[in-house]
Amino acid sequence: MPELPEVENARQVVEKALHRTITEIDDHDQYECRPHKPGEIADALVGGRLTKALRRGKAMWCETETADGDEGPTLGIHLGMGGRVIVTAPEGEESSNYGGGNAKVGVRKSDKPEWTRFSMSFDDGGQMRLFDKRRLGRVRLEPDIDALGPDAAEITRDEFRDMISRSAAPLKARLLDQHAIAGIGNLLADEVLWQSSISPSRRAKTLSTEEVDELRRVLRRCTRAAIRKGGVHTGEIIPYRNADSSCPRCGAPMKRGTVGGRTTWWCSKEQV
């Protein structure tokens, strides 16, 4: 499942589609575009433009304007388990130098046409496409993001202190609660807790103020690094989340268990 860093990277790709006039939309996939009927998203957006690409946690959406310059509906884009957003360059520009995603994804010989679940064409000849082989993504108008907590990359010190101190849940479970803090997934939680040398099973409210503040600093550092490197899979502990691995920091065996309903790995010596 894409976590905050992957979604932020996708948001940066979507920025390449901003302020380009929309001429056509293929929204025929009723499952990916539920609850909308085919043509409903097109009717709302064709002739207008995407004006902002925004994100909170793992949720991403675009603000839009109509052809008349009025405020249009927001467009939510969810990557699902393995969806990818591709934005191609205006006609005549080099796609390889455009920076908006691999233009060949979705149109290669090995790609079935139906794996492109949603596409938006622009008057300059470019496109934005959602390529989703597993069909677990989502495109919809007016997505509901109000239930999400503060973004993990932007949460303030006081918000983070309050979120941790008022919970008796295991710390990893608290970090994964999208209503408390948005954007942390299974891999990022393991990375942050390993770098902080804190047990994932420790009750959140037992952390001292100093420990909470350090945890937030580590979270911000890990998130920035993952965005810069291309995803949470680049974390330091991720290659060691498997049987017979040892902690790369101290050499102790890595342990595996379930915390907050999720498979969890931690250092048997340092995270006790």
C-alpha positions as CSV (number, residue, x, y, z in Angstrom):
1,M,0.0,0.0,0.0
2,P,1.5,3.4,-0.9
3,E,2.3,5.5,2.1
4,L,2.8,9.2,2.5
5,P,6.1,9.4,0.6
6,E,4.8,7.5,-2.5
7,V,1.6,9.7,-2.5
8,E,3.7,12.8,-2.2
9,N,5.8,11.7,-5.2
10,A,2.6,11.1,-7.1
11,R,1.3,14.5,-6.1
12,Q,4.4,16.1,-7.5
13,V,3.8,14.3,-10.8
14,V,0.2,15.5,-10.9
15,E,1.5,19.1,-10.6
16,K,2.7,18.7,-14.1
17,A,-0.9,18.5,-15.2
18,L,-2.0,21.8,-13.6
19,H,-3.3,24.8,-15.6
20,R,-3.7,22.7,-18.8
21,T,-7.1,22.8,-20.5
22,I,-9.0,19.5,-20.3
23,T,-10.4,18.4,-23.6
24,E,-11.4,14.8,-22.9
25,I,-11.8,12.4,-20.0
26,D,-12.2,8.6,-20.1
27,D,-14.0,7.7,-16.9
28,H,-15.7,4.5,-18.2
29,D,-14.4,2.2,-15.4
30,Q,-17.4,2.3,-13.0
31,Y,-15.6,0.5,-10.3
32,E,-12.5,2.7,-10.2
33,C,-14.7,5.8,-10.6
34,R,-17.5,4.8,-8.2
35,P,-20.1,6.1,-7.3
36,H,-20.1,8.0,-10.6
37,K,-21.6,6.8,-13.8
38,P,-19.6,6.9,-17.0
39,G,-19.3,10.5,-18.3
40,E,-20.2,12.1,-14.9
41,I,-16.6,13.2,-14.1
42,A,-16.1,14.2,-17.7
43,D,-19.2,16.4,-17.7
44,A,-17.9,18.1,-14.5
45,L,-14.4,18.8,-15.7
46,V,-14.0,18.9,-19.5
47,G,-13.2,22.5,-20.6
48,G,-11.8,23.4,-17.2
49,R,-8.4,23.0,-15.6
50,L,-6.7,21.5,-12.6
51,T,-5.4,24.3,-10.4
52,K,-3.8,22.8,-7.3
53,A,-2.5,19.3,-6.4
54,L,-2.9,18.7,-2.7
55,R,-2.3,15.9,-0.2
56,R,-3.0,14.9,3.4
57,G,-1.5,11.7,4.5
58,K,-2.2,9.1,1.8
59,A,-5.1,11.1,0.3
60,M,-4.5,13.2,-2.8
61,W,-6.9,15.5,-4.6
62,C,-6.9,18.4,-7.1
63,E,-8.7,21.7,-7.0
64,T,-10.3,22.7,-10.3
65,E,-11.8,25.6,-12.1
66,T,-14.4,25.6,-14.9
67,A,-14.0,26.9,-18.4
68,D,-15.5,30.2,-17.1
69,G,-12.9,30.5,-14.4
70,D,-15.3,29.6,-11.6
71,E,-14.4,27.2,-8.8
72,G,-15.0,23.6,-9.9
73,P,-15.4,20.3,-7.9
74,T,-12.4,18.7,-6.3
75,L,-11.0,15.6,-7.9
76,G,-9.8,12.8,-5.6
77,I,-7.1,10.4,-6.9
78,H,-6.3,7.3,-4.8
79,L,-3.5,5.0,-5.9
80,G,-4.9,1.8,-4.3
81,M,-2.2,-0.9,-3.8
82,G,-0.1,-0.2,-6.8
83,G,-1.6,2.5,-9.0
84,R,0.6,5.0,-10.8
85,V,-0.1,8.4,-12.1
86,I,1.5,9.2,-15.5
87,V,1.5,12.8,-16.9
88,T,2.9,13.2,-20.4
89,A,4.4,16.3,-21.9
90,P,2.7,18.6,-24.3
91,E,2.9,17.5,-27.9
92,G,6.4,18.2,-29.4
93,E,8.2,18.2,-26.1
94,E,10.5,15.4,-25.0
95,S,8.6,13.1,-22.6
96,S,11.9,11.6,-21.3
97,N,12.9,15.0,-20.0
98,Y,9.5,16.1,-18.8
99,G,9.6,14.7,-15.3
100,G,6.0,13.8,-15.2
101,G,6.2,10.0,-15.1
102,N,7.2,7.3,-17.6
103,A,5.1,8.1,-20.7
104,K,5.3,4.5,-21.9
105,V,3.5,3.0,-18.9
106,G,0.1,2.0,-20.0
107,V,0.8,1.9,-23.7
108,R,3.6,-0.8,-23.7
109,K,2.9,-4.0,-25.6
110,S,2.7,-5.8,-22.2
111,D,0.1,-3.5,-20.8
112,K,-3.6,-4.3,-21.4
113,P,-5.6,-1.2,-22.3
114,E,-8.0,-1.7,-19.5
115,W,-5.2,-1.3,-16.9
116,T,-5.4,2.4,-17.6
117,R,-8.5,3.0,-15.5
118,F,-8.8,6.8,-16.0
119,S,-7.3,9.3,-18.4
120,M,-7.5,13.0,-18.9
121,S,-6.4,14.6,-22.2
122,F,-5.3,18.2,-22.6
123,D,-5.4,20.7,-25.4
124,D,-1.6,20.6,-25.7
125,G,-1.6,16.9,-26.7
126,G,-0.5,15.6,-23.3
127,Q,-2.4,13.3,-20.9
128,M,-2.8,12.4,-17.2
129,R,-3.5,8.7,-16.7
130,L,-4.1,6.4,-13.7
131,F,-2.5,3.1,-14.5
132,D,-3.8,0.5,-12.0
133,K,-3.3,-3.1,-12.9
134,R,-4.9,-4.4,-9.7
135,R,-7.9,-2.1,-10.0
136,L,-7.8,-1.0,-6.3
137,G,-7.4,2.7,-6.9
138,R,-10.1,5.3,-6.9
139,V,-11.0,8.5,-8.8
140,R,-14.0,10.5,-7.6
141,L,-15.4,14.0,-7.3
142,E,-15.5,15.7,-3.9
143,P,-13.6,13.2,-1.8
144,D,-14.1,13.3,2.0
145,I,-10.9,14.0,3.8
146,D,-12.3,15.6,7.0
147,A,-12.0,12.3,8.9
148,L,-8.2,12.3,8.5
149,G,-5.8,13.5,11.2
150,P,-3.0,16.0,10.7
151,D,-0.5,15.1,8.0
152,A,2.5,13.2,9.3
153,A,4.9,15.4,7.5
154,E,3.4,18.6,8.8
155,I,2.0,17.8,12.3
156,T,3.0,20.3,14.9
157,R,4.9,19.5,18.1
158,D,1.8,20.2,20.3
159,E,-0.5,18.2,18.0
160,F,1.9,15.2,18.1
161,R,2.3,15.4,21.9
162,D,-1.4,15.4,22.3
163,M,-1.9,12.5,19.8
164,I,0.6,10.3,21.7
165,S,-0.1,11.3,25.3
166,R,-3.9,10.6,25.2
167,S,-3.7,7.1,23.8
168,A,-3.2,3.8,25.7
169,A,-2.8,1.9,22.5
170,P,0.5,0.2,21.5
171,L,2.6,2.9,19.9
172,K,2.7,1.4,16.5
173,A,-1.1,1.0,16.4
174,R,-1.4,4.7,17.4
175,L,1.0,5.8,14.6
176,L,-1.1,3.8,12.1
177,D,-4.4,5.4,13.1
178,Q,-5.2,7.6,10.2
179,H,-7.7,9.5,12.3
180,A,-5.0,10.5,14.7
181,I,-2.2,11.2,12.2
182,A,-2.5,10.7,8.4
183,G,0.1,9.1,6.2
184,I,2.0,6.5,8.2
185,G,1.8,2.9,6.9
186,N,3.3,-0.3,8.1
187,L,6.8,0.1,6.7
188,L,7.2,3.7,7.7
189,A,6.1,2.9,11.3
190,D,8.7,0.1,11.6
191,E,11.4,2.4,10.2
192,V,10.6,5.3,12.6
193,L,10.3,3.0,15.7
194,W,13.6,1.3,14.8
195,Q,15.4,4.5,14.3
196,S,14.0,5.8,17.6
197,S,14.9,2.5,19.4
198,I,11.4,2.2,20.8
199,S,9.3,-0.9,21.1
200,P,6.3,-1.0,18.8
201,S,4.3,-2.6,21.6
202,R,5.0,0.1,24.2
203,R,1.9,2.0,25.3
204,A,1.8,5.4,23.6
205,K,1.0,7.4,26.8
206,T,4.0,6.0,28.7
207,L,6.5,8.0,26.5
208,S,8.1,11.0,28.2
209,T,7.7,14.4,26.5
210,E,11.4,14.2,25.4
211,E,10.7,10.8,23.8
212,V,7.6,12.1,22.0
213,D,9.5,15.1,20.7
214,E,12.4,12.9,19.5
215,L,9.9,10.5,17.9
216,R,8.4,13.4,15.9
217,R,11.8,14.5,14.8
218,V,12.7,11.0,13.6
219,L,9.3,10.8,11.8
220,R,9.9,14.0,9.9
221,R,13.5,12.9,9.0
222,C,12.4,9.5,7.8
223,T,9.5,10.9,5.8
224,R,11.7,13.5,4.1
225,A,14.3,10.9,3.2
226,A,11.7,8.5,1.8
227,I,10.2,11.2,-0.4
228,R,13.6,12.2,-1.6
229,K,14.7,8.6,-2.4
230,G,11.4,7.5,-4.0
231,G,9.4,5.6,-1.3
232,V,9.4,3.9,2.1
233,H,11.1,0.8,0.6
234,T,14.3,2.8,0.8
235,G,14.3,2.9,4.6
236,E,17.4,1.6,6.5
237,I,15.6,-1.3,8.3
238,I,13.3,-2.4,5.5
239,P,15.8,-4.9,3.9
240,Y,16.1,-6.6,7.4
241,R,12.4,-7.2,7.9
242,N,12.7,-10.9,7.2
243,A,13.6,-14.2,8.9
244,D,17.2,-14.8,10.0
245,S,18.1,-11.1,9.7
246,S,20.1,-9.2,12.3
247,C,19.7,-5.6,13.3
248,P,22.2,-3.6,11.1
249,R,22.9,-1.3,14.1
250,C,23.7,-3.8,16.9
251,G,23.7,-7.2,15.3
252,A,20.9,-8.6,17.5
253,P,18.3,-10.9,15.9
254,M,15.3,-9.1,14.3
255,K,12.0,-10.2,15.8
256,R,8.6,-10.6,14.1
257,G,5.2,-10.3,15.6
258,T,1.8,-8.6,15.2
259,V,1.1,-5.2,16.6
260,G,-2.1,-3.3,15.8
261,G,-3.2,-6.1,13.5
262,R,-0.1,-5.6,11.3
263,T,3.0,-7.7,10.8
264,T,5.8,-5.9,12.7
265,W,9.6,-6.3,12.8
266,W,11.9,-4.9,15.5
267,C,15.3,-5.3,17.1
268,S,15.2,-7.8,19.9
269,K,17.9,-5.9,21.9
270,E,17.3,-2.2,21.4
271,Q,13.5,-2.1,21.0
272,V,12.4,-3.7,24.3
